[in-house]
């Protein structure tokens, strides 16, 4: 959601979210990107240090942000984990976590009329390097009646 400058969608759908410090640091490392936003200044986003760092050793095929997100979701008994990376979703599901991704969030936002059209947002994601094939875009637009 950050890549398309639509954090407002997350706030509208979920009121507040928690992210692990590793995700925060990954975002901070991208300060030069035109879509950068300092998440520490948003009072509805909570940056949390994970407690069980030893659990990270089970996620060697994931980066620090994804690993910490899975661990934090487990520690918090989160109702939903937002994660896009395929292996991250695999690990999260096997840990018993409910997951969705950016596209799932956008579909939910469209169905709740928080966004008027998904096509421009999906196209923007593609332009910014998110892999979404055209047949998936067609399926998504059909699902939401666009």
PyMOL commands that set and color helices and strands:
alter all, ss='L'
color gray80, all
select helices_A, chain A and resi 7-14+21-29+39-41+53-58+64-76+86-94+102-111+119-127+134-143
alter helices_A, ss='H'
color red, helices_A
select strands_A, chain A and resi 17-20+45-48+81-82+99-100
alter strands_A, ss='S'
color yellow, strands_A
deselect
rebuild
show_as cartoon
